[in-house]
Amino acid sequence: MNAREVSLNRANELKKANEKFLDFKKKIKHQELLDDLHYEKKKQMLLAFFKATEKDWENHKWQMHNRIMDVDTLQNFVSLTSKEIDDIRALNQTNRFAISPYYLALIGEETDDPIKMQSIPNSGEFITDYGKDDPMAEEFTNPAGSITRRYPDRLIINVTNVCAMYCRHCQRRRLIGENDEHTPLKIINESIDYIKNNEEIRDVLVTGGDAFLLSNKQIEHILKSLRAIPHVEIIRFGTRTPVTLPMRITDELVSILKKYHPVYVNTHFNHPKEISKISIKHLSKLIDAGINVGNQAVLLKGINDNKFLMTYMNQKLLMARVRPYYIFHAKKVKGTSHFIPKISDGLEIMSFMRGHTSGMAIPTYIFNAPGGLGKIPLLPSYIISHENDTYQIKTWEGNIITYKE
């Protein structure tokens, strides 16, 4: 058999290896066309209900002012059983919900719709003998202000508890409370002073809540103050607005961020359905301004714990010029047991992606050590054995090779 024949046989093997994934992609792309139509229909229902205009819809302040926060309003737009209504009403007393009209318009009719599961209280939240309110022990990693510090050269400033949509799996759901509250300026300035007085800090993540729900003036104050510190090299923002409130990415906000480069943004897409035409349009404003955007998904049982779906989502993110950065294993937060997947599910996803998509589309699978002990990358095992200078190594297809150093 000549080299061309060998190559053609191998190409056919690779083609067959991808058939199931290609079938999945065809089905989900067809569903996305239906989702677009459903979104427009739901959007018009919401506009009529609020007596609003298309211009209102594109205004992030209007969206925040009209977040849906009670079940009586919610049931006008989402099909709910009487039990679901009773459960939501009860759960809202202890862990309130809020959904922007935009994100609500993405909810489909299926009972297990991934947008619905992330945003609307579920009976699984009644299970409170599992997990902790603060599994990351942030209370004990707070040396000043509203800082969380777990590493030698970088730290977090928590600037608000406000979000356009309160994720039901949120690691900080304990901080949602009864009211929307930004961190007082005095506390933010105390955090900045701590950074100023600790020259080993070179990387600062501004998050919350959602850091982009501060006003432009507040965001610029933080940026200007941090950029005035000589040893701060990198400023990052944690925000889910590209997912839940994309119209917050305004030209004015982008022009402010651009003045203080290098600035990075990490967002939080968990499902391909969230990568809408509107989110892509507003993400482009950031990216065109030289602001790199990374995605930090959370592996969630029943939402994205599927190797085909996660691979497709990361490919779709790359098409939107968003770099898949992390997949976090969901933390054991009290009231979220129904979202917690198995680590083996995450490792299966990582194994599949290694052979079926480019490295650019493969994020790092992260397990956060309880108690604030930091991130641990979880990787499929490709080294089977190692003795002296000889390794037994498994390829992405499961073949075992021997390598001698």
C-alpha positions in Angstrom: 0.0 0.0 0.0 1.5 3.3 -1.0 1.6 6.5 1.1 -1.4 8.1 -0.6 -3.5 4.9 0.1 -2.5 4.9 3.7 -3.3 8.6 4.0 -6.8 8.1 2.5 -7.6 5.2 4.8 -6.5 7.2 7.8 -8.6 10.2 6.6 -11.7 7.9 6.4 -11.0 6.7 9.9 -10.9 10.3 11.2 -14.1 11.2 9.3 -16.0 8.3 10.9 -14.6 9.3 14.3 -16.4 12.7 13.9 -19.7 11.5 12.5 -21.7 11.5 15.8 -20.5 15.0 16.7 -21.4 16.3 13.2 -24.9 14.9 13.6 -25.2 16.6 16.9 -24.0 20.0 15.4 -26.6 19.7 12.6 -29.4 19.1 15.1 -28.4 21.9 17.5 -27.9 24.4 14.6 -31.5 23.6 13.4 -32.7 24.2 17.0 -30.9 27.5 17.1 -33.0 28.7 14.2 -36.1 27.8 16.1 -34.7 29.5 19.2 -34.2 32.7 17.3 -37.8 32.8 16.3 -38.9 32.0 19.8 -36.7 34.8 21.2 -38.3 37.4 18.9 -41.8 36.2 19.9 -41.0 36.3 23.6 -39.3 39.7 23.2 -42.5 41.2 21.6 -44.6 39.8 24.5 -42.3 41.5 27.0 -42.3 44.8 25.2 -46.1 44.7 25.1 -46.3 43.9 28.7 -44.0 46.7 29.8 -45.4 49.1 27.1 -41.9 49.6 25.9 -40.1 50.2 22.6 -37.2 48.6 20.7 -35.1 51.5 21.9 -36.0 50.6 25.5 -35.0 47.0 24.9 -31.5 48.1 23.8 -31.1 50.2 26.9 -29.4 48.4 29.8 -30.8 50.7 32.4 -34.3 49.9 31.2 -33.5 46.2 31.3 -32.2 46.5 34.9 -35.2 48.6 36.0 -37.6 46.0 34.6 -36.0 42.8 35.8 -38.5 40.1 36.6 -38.3 39.4 40.3 -41.6 37.8 41.3 -43.5 34.7 40.2 -46.7 36.5 39.4 -45.0 38.5 36.6 -42.8 35.5 35.6 -45.7 33.2 34.9 -46.9 35.6 32.1 -43.9 34.5 30.1 -42.9 31.1 31.3 -45.1 28.0 31.5 -45.1 26.9 35.1 -46.9 24.2 37.0 -48.8 25.1 40.2 -46.1 23.2 42.2 -43.3 25.3 40.5 -45.2 28.5 41.3 -45.4 27.5 44.9 -41.8 26.4 45.1 -40.5 29.6 43.4 -42.6 31.8 45.8 -41.2 29.9 48.8 -37.6 29.9 47.6 -37.7 33.6 46.7 -38.1 34.4 50.4 -34.6 33.2 51.2 -32.7 33.3 47.8 -34.3 35.9 45.6 -34.3 35.7 41.9 -34.0 38.4 39.2 -34.0 38.0 35.4 -33.4 40.7 32.8 -36.2 40.8 30.1 -33.5 40.0 27.6 -32.4 36.8 29.3 -36.0 35.8 30.0 -36.7 36.0 26.3 -34.1 33.2 25.8 -36.1 30.7 27.9 -37.6 28.0 25.8 -40.7 25.8 26.5 -38.9 22.7 27.6 -39.1 21.9 31.3 -35.4 21.3 31.4 -34.5 24.4 29.3 -30.9 25.4 30.2 -31.8 29.1 30.5 -34.7 28.3 32.8 -32.6 26.0 35.0 -29.9 28.6 35.5 -32.3 31.5 36.3 -35.5 30.3 37.9 -35.6 28.8 41.4 -35.9 25.0 41.4 -37.2 22.6 44.1 -33.7 21.1 44.3 -32.7 24.3 46.2 -34.8 23.0 49.2 -32.0 20.5 49.8 -29.8 22.5 52.3 -28.0 19.7 54.2 -25.5 19.5 51.4 -22.6 21.9 50.8 -21.7 25.2 52.5 -22.8 28.8 52.2 -19.2 29.7 51.6 -17.2 26.7 50.4 -14.3 28.8 49.3 -13.9 30.4 52.8 -13.7 33.9 51.4 -14.3 35.3 54.8 -10.9 34.0 55.8 -9.0 35.3 52.7 -10.0 38.9 53.2 -7.0 40.9 54.4 -8.5 44.3 53.8 -11.5 46.1 52.2 -13.5 43.7 50.0 -10.4 41.7 48.8 -10.2 38.0 48.4 -6.5 36.9 48.2 -5.5 33.3 47.6 -2.3 33.7 45.5 1.1 35.4 45.8 0.8 37.9 42.9 -2.9 38.4 42.3 -6.2 39.1 44.1 -9.9 39.9 43.7 -11.8 43.1 44.6 -15.5 42.4 45.1 -17.3 45.6 44.1 -21.0 44.7 44.2 -23.6 42.1 44.8 -25.7 43.2 41.8 -26.3 41.0 38.8 -28.7 41.3 35.8 -29.6 37.7 36.5 -28.9 35.8 39.7 -27.5 32.4 38.7 -29.1 29.6 40.7 -25.7 27.8 41.0 -23.8 31.0 42.1 -20.9 30.4 44.5 -21.8 33.7 46.2 -25.5 33.3 46.5 -25.1 34.0 50.2 -24.3 37.6 49.3 -27.4 38.3 47.2 -29.3 39.3 50.3 -32.6 41.3 50.1 -31.2 44.4 48.3 -28.9 45.3 45.4 -25.9 47.0 47.0 -22.6 48.2 45.5 -19.5 48.0 47.8 -19.1 51.4 49.5 -16.5 53.6 47.9 -14.6 53.7 51.3 -14.2 49.9 51.2 -13.1 49.9 47.5 -10.5 52.6 48.3 -9.3 50.6 51.3 -8.9 47.6 48.9 -6.9 49.8 46.4 -4.7 51.1 49.3 -3.9 47.5 50.2 -2.8 46.8 46.7 -0.7 50.0 46.6 1.1 48.9 49.8 1.8 45.3 48.6 4.1 45.6 45.6 4.0 41.8 44.8 0.4 42.3 43.5 0.6 42.6 39.8 -2.8 41.3 38.7 -6.2 42.5 39.9 -9.6 41.0 39.2 -12.6 43.3 39.7 -15.7 41.2 40.2 -18.8 40.8 42.4 -21.7 40.3 41.7 -21.2 41.7 38.2 -18.5 44.4 38.0 -20.0 45.9 34.8 -23.1 46.9 36.8 -21.3 49.7 38.5 -21.7 53.0 36.8 -19.2 54.1 34.1 -18.0 56.7 36.6 -17.4 54.1 39.3 -15.6 51.8 36.8 -13.3 54.6 35.7 -12.5 55.5 39.3 -11.3 51.9 39.9 -9.4 51.7 36.7 -7.7 55.0 37.1 -6.7 54.2 40.7 -5.3 50.8 39.9 -3.5 52.0 36.8 -1.7 54.7 38.9 -0.1 51.9 40.9 3.2 51.1 39.2 3.3 47.4 40.1 -0.2 46.6 38.8 0.3 45.1 35.4 -3.0 43.5 34.6 -6.6 44.5 35.3 -9.4 42.1 34.7 -13.1 42.4 35.0 -15.5 39.5 35.9 -18.9 40.0 34.2 -21.8 38.0 32.9 -23.4 41.0 31.2 -22.3 39.7 27.7 -24.6 36.7 28.5 -27.5 38.2 30.6 -27.4 41.9 29.6 -25.3 42.4 26.5 -26.6 45.9 25.9 -24.5 47.0 28.9 -21.5 46.9 26.6 -22.0 50.4 25.4 -19.6 52.5 23.3 -19.0 54.8 26.3 -18.0 51.8 28.6 -15.7 50.4 25.9 -14.0 53.8 25.4 -13.3 54.0 29.2 -11.9 50.4 29.4 -9.7 51.1 26.3 -7.9 54.0 28.0 -6.4 51.7 30.7 -4.9 48.8 28.7 -4.0 46.1 29.3 -7.6 45.3 30.4 -9.1 41.8 30.1 -12.7 40.6 30.5 -13.7 37.2 31.7 -17.4 36.2 31.1 -19.5 33.2 31.8 -21.3 31.4 29.0 -22.6 28.0 30.1 -24.6 26.9 27.1 -24.6 27.5 23.3 -28.1 28.9 23.5 -26.7 31.9 25.4 -24.4 32.9 22.5 -27.0 34.9 20.7 -26.6 37.4 17.8 -27.1 40.2 20.3 -24.4 38.9 22.7 -22.0 38.5 19.7 -22.7 42.0 18.5 -21.8 43.6 21.8 -18.9 41.3 22.5 -17.4 42.6 19.2 -17.3 46.1 20.6 -14.9 44.9 23.4 -12.8 42.7 21.1 -12.5 45.4 18.4 -11.2 47.7 21.0 -8.4 45.3 21.8 -10.0 44.0 25.0 -9.4 40.2 25.2 -12.5 38.2 26.4 -12.2 34.8 28.0 -14.9 32.4 29.0 -15.2 30.7 32.4 -18.0 28.1 32.1 -19.2 26.1 35.1 -19.8 22.4 34.5 -23.5 21.9 35.5 -25.4 18.7 35.7 -28.3 18.6 33.3 -27.2 21.8 31.6 -23.8 21.3 29.9 -22.3 18.0 31.2 -22.2 16.6 27.6 -19.1 16.2 25.6 -20.7 17.2 22.3 -22.5 20.2 23.7 -19.4 21.6 25.5 -17.2 21.1 22.5 -19.8 22.8 20.2 -20.1 25.7 22.7 -16.4 26.3 22.8 -16.1 26.2 19.0 -19.0 28.7 18.8 -17.2 31.0 21.3 -14.1 30.9 19.2 -16.2 32.0 16.2 -17.3 35.0 18.3 -13.6 35.6 19.1 -14.0 34.6 22.8 -11.2 32.3 24.2 -12.4 29.4 26.2 -10.4 29.8 29.4 -11.8 27.6 32.2 -14.4 25.0 32.9 -15.0 25.1 36.6 -16.3 22.0 38.4 -19.4 23.3 40.2 -18.7 24.2 43.8 -20.6 22.5 46.7 -22.7 25.6 47.6 -25.7 25.0 49.9 -28.9 24.7 47.8 -27.1 23.7 44.6 -26.7 19.9 44.9 -28.9 19.3 41.9 -26.3 21.1 39.7 -23.2 19.1 40.9 -21.8 16.8 38.2 -19.3 14.0 38.6 -15.6 14.7 38.0 -15.5 11.7 35.7 -18.0 13.5 33.5 -15.7 16.5 33.2 -12.7 14.3 32.4 -14.7 12.6 29.7 -15.5 16.0 28.1 -11.8 17.0 28.3 -10.7 13.6 26.7 -13.2 14.1 23.9 -12.2 17.6 23.1 -8.5 16.8 23.0 -9.0 14.8 19.8 -12.1 16.5 18.3 -11.3 20.2 18.3 -8.2 22.5 18.2 -6.3 23.3 21.3 -7.6 26.9 21.1 -11.1 25.6 21.8 -10.0 23.6 24.9 -10.2 25.3 28.2 -8.6 24.1 31.4 -10.9 22.0 33.7 -10.6 23.4 37.2 -11.5 22.1 40.6 -11.4 24.7 43.3 -10.0 23.3 46.5 -12.4 23.9 49.4 -11.4 26.4 52.0 -9.9 28.8 49.5 -6.8 26.7 48.8 -6.8 27.6 45.1 -7.4 26.2 41.7 -6.4 22.6 40.7 -6.3 21.7 37.0 -7.9 18.3 36.4 -6.6 16.4 33.4 -7.2 13.0 31.8 -4.4 10.7 32.5 -2.3 10.2 29.3 0.9 8.8 31.1 0.0 5.2 31.9 3.3 4.3 33.5 6.9 5.6 33.9 9.9 3.5 34.7 13.5 4.9 34.5 13.5 6.7 31.2 10.6 4.9 29.5 7.0 6.1 29.4 3.9 4.4 28.4 1.6 7.1 26.9 -2.0 7.0 25.7 -3.0 8.9 22.6 -6.3 10.8 22.2 -7.7 7.7 20.5 -6.7 5.4 23.4 -3.7 3.8 21.6 -0.7 3.1 23.9 2.8 4.1 22.7 6.2 3.7 24.3 8.6 6.6 24.5 12.2 6.4 25.7 14.1 9.5 26.7 
